[in-house]
Amino acid sequence: MTLAEKLLKEFQELPEEKKQQVIDFVEFLKSKQQKEIEVMIDEIIDTNKEALLELAK
């Protein structure tokens, strides 16, 4: 059984209220991941700001 299959099986057995909590948690994790990516991109831009400005000329 794959991880996705196990997750779906377990999810289907939950009551509706718990399913909503799972969905809320997944959305929280996705939001957190997006923020982490944005911070990394900002750090890369800041670290390479001088080179990026030179390339933009």
Helices and strands as residue ranges (DSSP letters): H 3-12, H 16-47, H 49-55
